[in-house]
């Protein structure tokens, strides 16, 4: 199994955020696209932060599946995928809340 240095990943994501913000300034008619892209990046960064919490007793397989779902939904949103957006958003909010609760319990 390979591991990624989370701090290094965050630095690289911050660089990407700057690139997206710079592009948004150059292409102002597409601000909605850039806002969605930034939102997705921030969601992924929050997931990374939540995964760095102290381990607690949990169903690790369920957590992995939830993280994968959130990342896939974020990528779909960035790429303009529009399924049942409201339903999808509510499901993702519930999964994110679950991950946050795990993080709070770890503290």
RAVEN-V372545 format. One line per field, one symbol per residue. phi: phi as a letter, one per 30 degrees, with the letter a starting at -180 (. if undefined). A space follows every 50 residues. Layout:
phi: ???
This chain:
phi: .cccddddddddddddedddddddddbedceeddddddeddddddddeed dddedbdaddddddddddeddddddddddidbdceddedddddddddedd ddddddd
